[in-house]
Amino acid sequence: DAGVTQSPTHLIKTRGQQVTLRCSPKSGHDTVSWYQQALGQGPQFIFQYYEEEERQRGNFPDRFSGHQFPNYSSELNVNALLLGDSALYLCASSPGQGARLELFFGEGSRLTVL
Amino acid sequence: SQKIEQNSEALNIQEGKTATLTCNYTNYSPAYLQWYRQDPGRGPVFLLLIRENEKEKRKERLKVTFDTTLKQSLFHITASQPADSATYLCALGPTGGFKTIFGAGTRLFVKA
């Protein structure tokens, strides 16, 4: 049973560019959350997708957008990259409302903005 | 504003001793609290969940307590081993809807 998979694992971009990160949730999970983790910090909630809609959003600008597909996989898009966007981007899946509350994380996508 | 605080300094202990990590929160009334382990460059891994109506939860060498009056959770690792060295994250939820939010984590080093 595959866990949460993310791609790419590492990438380097320059300021002003755009990036797309991808996530496949654990089998049987229909909810995907995205987190940004800067070095030495805890994960910060970006948004959560359920039933192909953004269900909740954290305190991130509109440059951060996402999408969830019918197979529950998800993408995170970041436009007009800033140096401060350099971080580990984590995708977490969970089995929808109520059932089990713990999050299952992927290994993350390490984004470096130069 | 809502806040989660964990020991910002690293915790260094000797193998075989009990490690105790603290998580304090303010301006929350979480229905549950979770602890995760994170190794360098890896995603967090779920360890334990405790609900607001539970005082204590155990799993093998791990024990978590949850005091909703003090707004505090303690995480204990008994008979610690060097392999327990990692960052441990406290998480609360749901907060303002569906999201789970995390503290900054405490780094634990267990010396042989």
gemmi code that builds the backbone of each chain (N, CA, C; Angstrom):
import gemmi

chains = {
    "A": [
        ("ASP", (0.856, -1.193, 0.000), (0.000, 0.000, 0.000), (0.889, 1.239, 0.000)),
        ("ALA", (0.850, 1.977, -1.108), (1.693, 3.152, -1.212), (1.196, 4.218, -0.258)),
        ("GLY", (2.142, 4.912, 0.345), (1.774, 6.026, 1.202), (1.576, 7.257, 0.350)),
        ("VAL", (1.772, 8.423, 0.947), (1.647, 9.684, 0.237), (2.910, 9.910, -0.589)),
        ("THR", (2.736, 10.186, -1.857), (3.895, 10.436, -2.708), (3.846, 11.864, -3.237)),
        ("GLN", (5.025, 12.489, -3.256), (5.149, 13.860, -3.726), (6.230, 13.951, -4.789)),
        ("SER", (6.019, 14.875, -5.718), (7.041, 15.129, -6.735), (7.008, 16.594, -7.130)),
        ("PRO", (8.166, 17.133, -7.532), (9.487, 16.523, -7.432), (9.996, 16.554, -6.000)),
        ("THR", (11.086, 15.879, -5.727), (11.632, 15.879, -4.371), (12.439, 17.148, -4.107)),
        ("HIS", (13.144, 17.595, -5.116), (13.933, 18.822, -5.004), (13.772, 19.630, -6.274)),
        ("LEU", (13.760, 20.947, -6.135), (13.786, 21.792, -7.312), (14.322, 23.170, -6.963)),
        ("ILE", (14.926, 23.772, -7.971), (15.497, 25.107, -7.818), (14.851, 26.021, -8.849)),
        ("LYS", (14.373, 27.167, -8.367), (13.744, 28.148, -9.231), (14.374, 29.515, -8.960)),
        ("THR", (14.105, 30.453, -9.840), (14.555, 31.821, -9.615), (13.353, 32.708, -9.291)),
        ("ARG", (13.632, 33.816, -8.680), (12.576, 34.758, -8.299), (11.704, 35.117, -9.491)),
        ("GLY", (10.401, 35.166, -9.261), (9.469, 35.539, -10.311), (8.924, 34.351, -11.095)),
        ("GLN", (9.589, 33.219, -10.996), (9.104, 32.047, -11.715), (7.894, 31.438, -11.005)),
        ("GLN", (7.338, 30.417, -11.642), (6.183, 29.714, -11.114), (6.569, 28.248, -10.901)),
        ("VAL", (5.930, 27.608, -9.930), (6.237, 26.219, -9.651), (4.940, 25.437, -9.404)),
        ("THR", (4.959, 24.172, -9.802), (3.838, 23.266, -9.524), (4.368, 22.036, -8.815)),
        ("LEU", (3.793, 21.741, -7.678), (4.162, 20.569, -6.893), (2.975, 19.606, -6.890)),
        ("ARG", (3.283, 18.310, -6.878), (2.240, 17.308, -7.020), (2.208, 16.347, -5.844)),
        ("CYS", (1.019, 15.822, -5.590), (0.829, 14.932, -4.441), (-0.207, 13.875, -4.779)),
        ("SER", (0.128, 12.622, -4.467), (-0.840, 11.528, -4.538), (-1.104, 11.057, -3.124)),
        ("PRO", (-2.348, 11.083, -2.691), (-2.632, 10.714, -1.300), (-2.539, 9.212, -1.078)),
        ("LYS", (-2.512, 8.847, 0.158), (-2.544, 7.435, 0.533), (-3.838, 6.815, 0.031)),
        ("SER", (-3.750, 5.553, -0.360), (-4.919, 4.849, -0.861), (-6.064, 4.908, 0.144)),
        ("GLY", (-7.240, 5.281, -0.331), (-8.404, 5.354, 0.548), (-8.632, 6.706, 1.176)),
        ("HIS", (-7.688, 7.623, 0.977), (-7.814, 8.974, 1.541), (-8.351, 9.928, 0.484)),
        ("ASP", (-9.260, 10.816, 0.918), (-9.852, 11.741, -0.037), (-9.589, 13.205, 0.304)),
        ("THR", (-8.887, 13.458, 1.380), (-8.618, 14.831, 1.811), (-7.120, 15.085, 1.759)),
        ("VAL", (-6.753, 16.203, 1.157), (-5.340, 16.555, 1.028), (-5.101, 17.945, 1.609)),
        ("SER", (-4.098, 18.033, 2.461), (-3.689, 19.328, 3.033), (-2.266, 19.610, 2.600)),
        ("TRP", (-1.975, 20.880, 2.396), (-0.620, 21.308, 2.042), (-0.057, 22.181, 3.162)),
        ("TYR", (1.224, 21.960, 3.441), (1.920, 22.716, 4.467), (3.247, 23.220, 3.913)),
        ("GLN", (3.666, 24.376, 4.427), (4.984, 24.919, 4.132), (5.812, 24.854, 5.410)),
        ("GLN", (7.021, 24.307, 5.306), (7.881, 24.228, 6.474), (9.226, 24.875, 6.179)),
        ("ALA", (9.459, 26.033, 6.779), (10.748, 26.691, 6.665), (11.732, 26.007, 7.615)),
        ("LEU", (12.997, 26.204, 7.363), (14.040, 25.548, 8.150), (13.905, 25.930, 9.625)),
        ("GLY", (13.861, 24.917, 10.487), (13.789, 25.163, 11.919), (12.411, 25.535, 12.436)),
        ("GLN", (11.422, 25.510, 11.551), (10.059, 25.868, 11.951), (9.130, 24.670, 11.832)),
        ("GLY", (7.941, 24.812, 12.404), (6.949, 23.770, 12.237), (6.198, 23.965, 10.930)),
        ("PRO", (5.495, 22.949, 10.478), (4.703, 23.085, 9.248), (3.615, 24.144, 9.411)),
        ("GLN", (3.471, 24.994, 8.398), (2.431, 26.028, 8.392), (1.360, 25.635, 7.375)),
        ("PHE", (0.109, 25.660, 7.804), (-1.016, 25.229, 6.973), (-1.237, 26.194, 5.827)),
        ("ILE", (-1.276, 25.662, 4.595), (-1.542, 26.489, 3.415), (-3.019, 26.388, 3.054)),
        ("PHE", (-3.478, 25.194, 2.721), (-4.895, 24.951, 2.459), (-5.178, 23.457, 2.464)),
        ("GLN", (-6.476, 23.159, 2.441), (-6.954, 21.779, 2.429), (-7.981, 21.604, 1.317)),
        ("TYR", (-7.879, 20.464, 0.633), (-8.817, 20.148, -0.435), (-9.617, 18.907, -0.082)),
        ("TYR", (-10.907, 19.001, -0.387), (-11.826, 17.871, -0.172), (-12.898, 17.948, -1.242)),
        ("GLU", (-13.180, 16.838, -1.861), (-14.177, 16.795, -2.942), (-13.885, 17.859, -4.000)),
        ("GLU", (-12.607, 17.966, -4.343), (-12.126, 18.833, -5.425), (-12.307, 20.319, -5.147)),
        ("GLU", (-12.579, 20.656, -3.899), (-12.744, 22.070, -3.574), (-11.831, 22.449, -2.407)),
        ("GLU", (-11.415, 23.702, -2.418), (-10.611, 24.213, -1.314), (-11.550, 24.404, -0.124)),
        ("ARG", (-11.305, 23.624, 0.929), (-12.228, 23.622, 2.059), (-11.826, 24.643, 3.109)),
        ("GLN", (-10.525, 24.848, 3.243), (-10.050, 25.824, 4.216), (-8.688, 26.326, 3.767)),
        ("ARG", (-8.406, 27.571, 4.100), (-7.163, 28.187, 3.677), (-6.477, 28.835, 4.876)),
        ("GLY", (-5.161, 28.730, 4.903), (-4.379, 29.398, 5.933), (-4.021, 30.807, 5.498)),
        ("ASN", (-3.106, 31.407, 6.225), (-2.735, 32.796, 5.987), (-1.640, 32.894, 4.924)),
        ("PHE", (-1.966, 32.543, 3.717), (-1.035, 32.607, 2.595), (-1.649, 33.447, 1.479)),
        ("PRO", (-0.792, 34.179, 0.747), (-1.321, 35.057, -0.317), (-1.884, 34.251, -1.485)),
        ("ASP", (-2.570, 34.991, -2.361), (-3.221, 34.357, -3.514), (-2.228, 33.760, -4.502)),
        ("ARG", (-0.955, 34.086, -4.337), (0.068, 33.469, -5.208), (0.095, 31.952, -5.024)),
        ("PHE", (-0.405, 31.517, -3.893), (-0.482, 30.088, -3.607), (-1.880, 29.596, -3.999)),
        ("SER", (-1.924, 28.670, -4.907), (-3.204, 28.120, -5.323), (-3.071, 26.610, -5.463)),
        ("GLY", (-4.216, 25.961, -5.535), (-4.153, 24.505, -5.613), (-5.287, 23.938, -6.419)),
        ("HIS", (-5.234, 22.626, -6.485), (-6.276, 21.923, -7.232), (-6.319, 20.491, -6.722)),
        ("GLN", (-7.516, 19.926, -6.730), (-7.639, 18.497, -6.441), (-8.375, 17.842, -7.589)),
        ("PHE", (-7.892, 16.717, -8.018), (-8.449, 16.002, -9.160), (-9.423, 14.924, -8.694)),
        ("PRO", (-10.239, 14.396, -9.637), (-11.228, 13.377, -9.249), (-10.616, 12.147, -8.586)),
        ("ASN", (-9.346, 11.858, -8.877), (-8.703, 10.702, -8.223), (-8.076, 11.077, -6.875)),
        ("TYR", (-8.378, 12.266, -6.395), (-7.953, 12.812, -5.094), (-6.529, 13.337, -5.085)),
        ("SER", (-5.771, 13.149, -6.149), (-4.444, 13.736, -6.181), (-4.570, 15.256, -6.202)),
        ("SER", (-3.477, 15.915, -5.920), (-3.561, 17.371, -5.760), (-2.300, 18.043, -6.280)),
        ("GLU", (-2.440, 19.293, -6.635), (-1.313, 20.135, -7.023), (-1.309, 21.403, -6.192)),
        ("LEU", (-0.095, 21.868, -5.945), (0.108, 23.176, -5.319), (0.870, 24.027, -6.318)),
        ("ASN", (0.349, 25.189, -6.622), (0.993, 26.126, -7.527), (1.398, 27.389, -6.771)),
        ("VAL", (2.598, 27.839, -7.044), (3.047, 29.094, -6.458), (3.545, 29.974, -7.602)),
        ("ASN", (2.957, 31.152, -7.730), (3.346, 32.106, -8.768), (4.258, 33.183, -8.210)),
        ("ALA", (4.955, 33.848, -9.114), (5.798, 34.997, -8.748), (6.638, 34.690, -7.520)),
        ("LEU", (7.454, 33.657, -7.625), (8.229, 33.163, -6.492), (9.099, 34.253, -5.861)),
        ("LEU", (9.137, 34.211, -4.523), (9.990, 35.093, -3.740), (11.048, 34.244, -3.036)),
        ("LEU", (12.123, 34.905, -2.634), (13.169, 34.177, -1.910), (12.599, 33.482, -0.676)),
        ("GLY", (11.638, 34.147, -0.021), (11.031, 33.618, 1.196), (10.151, 32.402, 0.990)),
        ("ASP", (9.912, 32.046, -0.272), (9.126, 30.838, -0.543), (9.986, 29.582, -0.461)),
        ("SER", (11.285, 29.749, -0.297), (12.164, 28.598, -0.145), (11.790, 27.838, 1.121)),
        ("ALA", (11.460, 26.564, 0.976), (10.969, 25.775, 2.109), (10.759, 24.343, 1.659)),
        ("LEU", (10.411, 23.513, 2.628), (9.958, 22.153, 2.357), (8.432, 22.202, 2.282)),
        ("TYR", (7.875, 21.759, 1.173), (6.424, 21.761, 1.000), (5.921, 20.337, 1.218)),
        ("LEU", (5.056, 20.215, 2.187), (4.565, 18.912, 2.609), (3.102, 18.738, 2.232)),
        ("CYS", (2.819, 17.565, 1.749), (1.441, 17.183, 1.464), (1.037, 16.153, 2.507)),
        ("ALA", (-0.170, 16.282, 3.021), (-0.674, 15.327, 4.012), (-2.058, 14.869, 3.592)),
        ("SER", (-2.318, 13.584, 3.716), (-3.649, 13.102, 3.382), (-4.323, 12.516, 4.613)),
        ("SER", (-5.624, 12.475, 4.571), (-6.418, 11.913, 5.662), (-7.710, 11.376, 5.058)),
        ("PRO", (-8.348, 10.447, 5.770), (-9.519, 9.782, 5.174), (-10.819, 10.527, 5.357)),
        ("GLY", (-10.858, 11.809, 5.061), (-12.108, 12.540, 5.039), (-12.634, 12.897, 6.408)),
        ("GLN", (-13.863, 13.275, 6.447), (-14.425, 13.831, 7.664), (-14.624, 12.767, 8.724)),
        ("GLY", (-14.209, 13.078, 9.924), (-14.575, 12.266, 11.078), (-13.754, 11.042, 11.347)),
        ("ALA", (-13.566, 10.189, 10.321), (-13.095, 8.823, 10.569), (-11.845, 8.748, 11.427)),
        ("ARG", (-10.699, 9.103, 10.866), (-9.448, 9.098, 11.596), (-8.824, 10.473, 11.420)),
        ("LEU", (-8.236, 10.961, 12.452), (-7.836, 12.359, 12.479), (-6.371, 12.584, 12.161)),
        ("GLU", (-5.546, 11.529, 12.248), (-4.132, 11.759, 12.041), (-3.846, 12.005, 10.572)),
        ("LEU", (-2.775, 12.762, 10.344), (-2.348, 13.092, 8.990), (-1.212, 12.168, 8.571)),
        ("PHE", (-1.247, 11.785, 7.312), (-0.181, 10.987, 6.728), (0.566, 11.891, 5.746)),
        ("PHE", (1.850, 12.094, 6.019), (2.642, 13.030, 5.233), (3.484, 12.314, 4.183)),
        ("GLY", (3.709, 13.026, 3.084), (4.729, 12.621, 2.143), (6.096, 13.110, 2.615)),
        ("GLU", (7.120, 12.812, 1.798), (8.466, 13.193, 2.182), (8.772, 14.654, 1.827)),
        ("GLY", (7.868, 15.285, 1.112), (8.027, 16.702, 0.836), (8.732, 17.013, -0.465)),
        ("SER", (8.545, 18.238, -0.904), (9.260, 18.792, -2.056), (10.081, 19.963, -1.544)),
        ("ARG", (11.403, 19.861, -1.695), (12.291, 20.922, -1.211), (12.451, 21.943, -2.318)),
        ("LEU", (11.911, 23.143, -2.118), (11.991, 24.225, -3.099), (13.033, 25.241, -2.658)),
        ("THR", (13.946, 25.531, -3.550), (14.928, 26.591, -3.326), (14.700, 27.672, -4.358)),
        ("VAL", (14.528, 28.903, -3.903), (14.334, 30.046, -4.798), (15.579, 30.925, -4.728)),
        ("LEU", (16.206, 31.131, -5.883), (17.440, 31.920, -5.946), (17.178, 33.312, -6.504)),
    ],
    "B": [
        ("SER", (-3.893, 36.104, 20.000), (-3.892, 35.191, 18.855), (-3.590, 33.769, 19.335)),
        ("GLN", (-3.899, 32.810, 18.484), (-3.673, 31.414, 18.839), (-2.194, 31.080, 18.736)),
        ("LYS", (-1.715, 30.304, 19.698), (-0.289, 30.019, 19.744), (-0.036, 28.625, 20.291)),
        ("ILE", (0.971, 27.929, 19.730), (1.468, 26.651, 20.261), (2.938, 26.846, 20.581)),
        ("GLU", (3.338, 26.489, 21.783), (4.732, 26.659, 22.184), (5.329, 25.330, 22.595)),
        ("GLN", (6.484, 25.042, 22.019), (7.258, 23.878, 22.418), (8.643, 24.365, 22.818)),
        ("ASN", (9.337, 23.532, 23.618), (10.691, 23.908, 24.034), (11.513, 24.239, 22.800)),
        ("SER", (11.982, 25.463, 22.709), (12.734, 25.851, 21.525), (14.152, 25.294, 21.552)),
        ("GLU", (14.671, 25.059, 22.755), (16.023, 24.526, 22.846), (15.984, 23.011, 22.704)),
        ("ALA", (17.056, 22.482, 22.199), (17.161, 21.030, 22.034), (17.254, 20.375, 23.405)),
        ("LEU", (16.766, 19.150, 23.466), (16.817, 18.366, 24.691), (17.846, 17.261, 24.518)),
        ("ASN", (18.838, 17.250, 25.388), (19.888, 16.231, 25.342), (19.757, 15.321, 26.555)),
        ("ILE", (19.618, 14.020, 26.316), (19.505, 13.087, 27.434), (20.361, 11.858, 27.155)),
        ("GLN", (20.592, 11.114, 28.207), (21.388, 9.903, 28.133), (20.486, 8.719, 27.795)),
        ("GLU", (21.033, 7.805, 27.038), (20.311, 6.582, 26.699), (19.790, 5.905, 27.963)),
        ("GLY", (18.543, 5.428, 27.880), (17.952, 4.733, 29.012), (17.107, 5.629, 29.908)),
        ("LYS", (17.321, 6.940, 29.815), (16.547, 7.875, 30.617), (15.214, 8.179, 29.946)),
        ("THR", (14.330, 8.853, 30.704), (13.044, 9.276, 30.150), (13.134, 10.701, 29.625)),
        ("ALA", (12.727, 10.870, 28.389), (12.665, 12.206, 27.797), (11.262, 12.758, 27.988)),
        ("THR", (11.166, 13.999, 28.401), (9.863, 14.652, 28.573), (9.837, 15.944, 27.772)),
        ("LEU", (8.896, 16.025, 26.840), (8.748, 17.195, 25.997), (7.427, 17.877, 26.333)),
        ("THR", (7.429, 19.206, 26.236), (6.267, 19.981, 26.638), (5.649, 20.715, 25.462)),
        ("CYS", (4.333, 20.792, 25.474), (3.585, 21.551, 24.466), (2.549, 22.393, 25.217)),
        ("ASN", (2.640, 23.695, 25.064), (1.666, 24.605, 25.662), (0.929, 25.357, 24.565)),
        ("TYR", (-0.334, 25.639, 24.799), (-1.088, 26.364, 23.791), (-1.964, 27.424, 24.454)),
        ("THR", (-2.278, 28.452, 23.683), (-3.122, 29.541, 24.184), (-4.192, 29.867, 23.152)),
        ("ASN", (-5.312, 30.322, 23.666), (-6.427, 30.764, 22.816), (-6.948, 29.671, 21.896)),
        ("TYR", (-6.858, 28.444, 22.359), (-7.428, 27.323, 21.633), (-8.315, 26.516, 22.550)),
        ("SER", (-9.246, 25.810, 21.992), (-9.953, 24.763, 22.708), (-9.991, 23.557, 21.790)),
        ("PRO", (-8.864, 22.888, 21.626), (-8.788, 21.805, 20.653), (-9.559, 20.576, 21.086)),
        ("ALA", (-10.142, 19.899, 20.131), (-10.839, 18.649, 20.409), (-9.845, 17.510, 20.591)),
        ("TYR", (-8.655, 17.671, 20.029), (-7.645, 16.629, 20.168), (-6.265, 17.226, 19.966)),
        ("LEU", (-5.285, 16.504, 20.417), (-3.896, 16.920, 20.308), (-3.096, 15.725, 19.801)),
        ("GLN", (-2.140, 16.004, 18.925), (-1.353, 14.929, 18.331), (0.132, 15.201, 18.510)),
        ("TRP", (0.906, 14.143, 18.469), (2.366, 14.239, 18.448), (2.888, 13.510, 17.219)),
        ("TYR", (3.853, 14.149, 16.568), (4.488, 13.604, 15.375), (5.993, 13.603, 15.580)),
        ("ARG", (6.645, 12.695, 14.883), (8.102, 12.652, 14.848), (8.550, 13.056, 13.462)),
        ("GLN", (9.608, 13.867, 13.391), (10.153, 14.258, 12.097), (11.670, 14.112, 12.096)),
        ("ASP", (12.177, 13.340, 11.151), (13.613, 13.207, 10.954), (14.067, 14.228, 9.923)),
        ("PRO", (15.357, 14.628, 9.958), (15.836, 15.691, 9.059), (15.519, 15.396, 7.597)),
        ("GLY", (14.905, 16.372, 6.916), (14.606, 16.249, 5.503), (13.473, 15.296, 5.157)),
        ("ARG", (12.760, 14.821, 6.170), (11.671, 13.869, 5.935), (10.348, 14.483, 6.368)),
        ("GLY", (9.240, 13.866, 5.960), (7.933, 14.318, 6.405), (7.638, 13.833, 7.813)),
        ("PRO", (6.786, 14.545, 8.548), (6.411, 14.091, 9.900), (5.681, 12.755, 9.862)),
        ("VAL", (5.859, 11.997, 10.939), (5.195, 10.706, 11.082), (4.349, 10.734, 12.346)),
        ("PHE", (3.090, 10.361, 12.212), (2.156, 10.375, 13.341), (2.581, 9.371, 14.403)),
        ("LEU", (2.497, 9.803, 15.681), (2.821, 8.924, 16.801), (1.600, 8.620, 17.657)),
        ("LEU", (0.979, 9.653, 18.189), (-0.112, 9.465, 19.144), (-1.125, 10.596, 19.016)),
        ("LEU", (-2.374, 10.269, 19.321), (-3.444, 11.266, 19.383), (-4.152, 11.107, 20.718)),
        ("ILE", (-4.465, 12.214, 21.352), (-5.215, 12.178, 22.605), (-6.355, 13.185, 22.498)),
        ("ARG", (-7.530, 12.771, 22.925), (-8.709, 13.628, 22.813), (-8.896, 14.448, 24.086)),
        ("GLU", (-9.714, 15.453, 23.984), (-9.884, 16.407, 25.094), (-10.447, 15.747, 26.339)),
        ("ASN", (-11.155, 14.636, 26.197), (-11.747, 13.977, 27.365), (-10.847, 12.860, 27.906)),
        ("GLU", (-9.636, 12.744, 27.371), (-8.678, 11.749, 27.843), (-7.553, 12.457, 28.589)),
        ("LYS", (-7.124, 11.862, 29.675), (-6.035, 12.452, 30.456), (-4.673, 11.914, 30.020)),
        ("GLU", (-4.644, 10.656, 29.607), (-3.365, 10.005, 29.324), (-3.559, 8.954, 28.238)),
        ("LYS", (-2.531, 8.778, 27.420), (-2.544, 7.763, 26.373), (-1.162, 7.150, 26.302)),
        ("ARG", (-1.112, 5.830, 26.105), (0.184, 5.154, 26.023), (0.273, 4.316, 24.756)),
        ("LYS", (1.509, 4.199, 24.266), (1.788, 3.324, 23.135), (3.237, 2.894, 23.260)),
        ("GLU", (3.433, 1.652, 23.627), (4.781, 1.105, 23.817), (5.565, 1.997, 24.782)),
        ("ARG", (6.680, 2.585, 24.362), (7.479, 3.408, 25.273), (7.016, 4.862, 25.325)),
        ("LEU", (5.949, 5.181, 24.644), (5.477, 6.555, 24.565), (4.282, 6.768, 25.485)),
        ("LYS", (4.234, 7.955, 26.099), (3.088, 8.330, 26.912), (2.795, 9.809, 26.697)),
        ("VAL", (1.529, 10.120, 26.522), (1.110, 11.505, 26.342), (0.067, 11.838, 27.402)),
        ("THR", (0.192, 13.031, 27.974), (-0.845, 13.544, 28.862), (-1.420, 14.816, 28.271)),
        ("PHE", (-2.650, 15.124, 28.648), (-3.351, 16.268, 28.063), (-4.140, 16.931, 29.188)),
        ("ASP", (-3.756, 18.141, 29.552), (-4.424, 18.882, 30.612), (-5.077, 20.109, 29.976)),
        ("THR", (-6.386, 20.037, 29.771), (-7.083, 21.132, 29.084), (-7.239, 22.360, 29.978)),
        ("THR", (-7.094, 22.169, 31.292), (-7.158, 23.322, 32.199), (-5.859, 24.119, 32.119)),
        ("LEU", (-4.735, 23.412, 32.168), (-3.433, 24.062, 32.033), (-3.116, 24.400, 30.588)),
        ("LYS", (-3.880, 23.846, 29.646), (-3.599, 23.993, 28.211), (-2.182, 23.496, 27.916)),
        ("GLN", (-1.950, 22.251, 28.317), (-0.607, 21.699, 28.185), (-0.667, 20.204, 27.911)),
        ("SER", (0.285, 19.738, 27.113), (0.484, 18.319, 26.900), (1.941, 17.990, 27.192)),
        ("LEU", (2.160, 16.847, 27.829), (3.503, 16.336, 28.049), (3.660, 15.042, 27.256)),
        ("PHE", (4.816, 14.900, 26.619), (5.122, 13.731, 25.809), (6.354, 13.070, 26.411)),
        ("HIS", (6.216, 11.808, 26.787), (7.298, 11.092, 27.451), (7.763, 9.932, 26.575)),
        ("ILE", (9.079, 9.770, 26.497), (9.670, 8.578, 25.893), (10.480, 7.904, 26.992)),
        ("THR", (10.049, 6.727, 27.400), (10.781, 6.009, 28.454), (11.857, 5.124, 27.826)),
        ("ALA", (12.876, 4.802, 28.622), (13.988, 3.964, 28.160), (14.474, 4.446, 26.793)),
        ("SER", (14.804, 5.711, 26.700), (15.137, 6.317, 25.408), (16.359, 5.655, 24.766)),
        ("GLN", (16.387, 5.701, 23.453), (17.447, 5.088, 22.659), (17.985, 6.125, 21.673)),
        ("PRO", (19.222, 5.971, 21.226), (19.747, 6.914, 20.221), (18.846, 7.028, 18.994)),
        ("ALA", (18.159, 5.941, 18.639), (17.253, 5.968, 17.477), (16.033, 6.875, 17.703)),
        ("ASP", (15.812, 7.290, 18.945), (14.711, 8.214, 19.236), (15.085, 9.656, 18.919)),
        ("SER", (16.332, 9.894, 18.596), (16.784, 11.255, 18.275), (16.069, 11.758, 17.026)),
        ("ALA", (15.371, 12.866, 17.168), (14.553, 13.428, 16.086), (13.928, 14.718, 16.594)),
        ("THR", (13.138, 15.361, 15.743), (12.327, 16.499, 16.172), (10.908, 16.003, 16.411)),
        ("TYR", (10.327, 16.429, 17.523), (8.979, 16.009, 17.872), (8.053, 17.220, 17.814)),
        ("LEU", (6.989, 17.060, 17.048), (6.046, 18.153, 16.787), (4.736, 17.896, 17.516)),
        ("CYS", (4.229, 18.931, 18.130), (2.911, 18.914, 18.756), (1.931, 19.537, 17.759)),
        ("ALA", (0.739, 18.978, 17.659), (-0.239, 19.496, 16.708), (-1.621, 19.540, 17.350)),
        ("LEU", (-2.377, 20.553, 16.998), (-3.720, 20.735, 17.552), (-4.754, 20.821, 16.434)),
        ("GLY", (-5.931, 20.317, 16.724), (-6.999, 20.455, 15.762), (-8.318, 19.950, 16.314)),
        ("PRO", (-9.436, 20.187, 15.626), (-9.496, 21.160, 14.541), (-9.460, 22.587, 15.081)),
        ("THR", (-8.916, 23.474, 14.301), (-8.846, 24.868, 14.704), (-9.514, 25.715, 13.635)),
        ("GLY", (-10.532, 26.413, 14.012), (-11.222, 27.292, 13.075), (-11.703, 26.566, 11.841)),
        ("GLY", (-12.127, 25.327, 12.004), (-12.608, 24.600, 10.828), (-12.045, 23.196, 10.801)),
        ("PHE", (-11.248, 22.904, 9.800), (-10.773, 21.540, 9.599), (-9.264, 21.382, 9.775)),
        ("LYS", (-8.537, 22.481, 9.879), (-7.089, 22.375, 9.805), (-6.464, 21.912, 11.107)),
        ("THR", (-5.326, 21.251, 10.961), (-4.462, 20.888, 12.076), (-3.271, 21.825, 12.035)),
        ("ILE", (-2.930, 22.402, 13.185), (-1.794, 23.323, 13.206), (-0.698, 22.757, 14.099)),
        ("PHE", (0.547, 23.148, 13.785), (1.716, 22.546, 14.415), (2.533, 23.566, 15.189)),
        ("GLY", (3.182, 23.079, 16.242), (4.202, 23.851, 16.909), (5.501, 23.774, 16.136)),
        ("ALA", (6.516, 24.482, 16.630), (7.802, 24.530, 15.929), (8.624, 23.271, 16.157)),
        ("GLY", (8.250, 22.471, 17.160), (8.966, 21.233, 17.418), (10.095, 21.379, 18.415)),
        ("THR", (10.445, 20.264, 19.034), (11.597, 20.191, 19.937), (12.535, 19.119, 19.417)),
        ("ARG", (13.818, 19.484, 19.309), (14.815, 18.495, 18.875), (15.281, 17.699, 20.077)),
        ("LEU", (15.270, 16.407, 19.942), (15.722, 15.508, 20.989), (16.974, 14.783, 20.524)),
        ("PHE", (17.998, 14.803, 21.355), (19.224, 14.049, 21.102), (19.407, 13.066, 22.244)),
        ("VAL", (19.504, 11.796, 21.906), (19.741, 10.758, 22.905), (21.154, 10.223, 22.712)),
        ("LYS", (21.973, 10.362, 23.741), (23.380, 9.950, 23.638), (23.548, 8.546, 24.166)),
        ("ALA", (24.359, 7.770, 23.445), (24.644, 6.393, 23.869), (25.605, 6.371, 25.044)),
    ],
}
model = gemmi.Model(1)
for chain_id, residues in chains.items():
    chain = gemmi.Chain(chain_id)
    for i, (resn, *xyz) in enumerate(residues, 1):
        res = gemmi.Residue()
        res.name, res.seqid = resn, gemmi.SeqId(i, " ")
        for name, pos in zip(("N", "CA", "C"), xyz):
            atom = gemmi.Atom()
            atom.name, atom.element = name, gemmi.Element(name[0])
            atom.pos, atom.b_iso = gemmi.Position(*pos), 0.0
            res.add_atom(atom)
        chain.add_residue(res)
    model.add_chain(chain)
structure = gemmi.Structure()
structure.add_model(model)
structure.setup_entities()
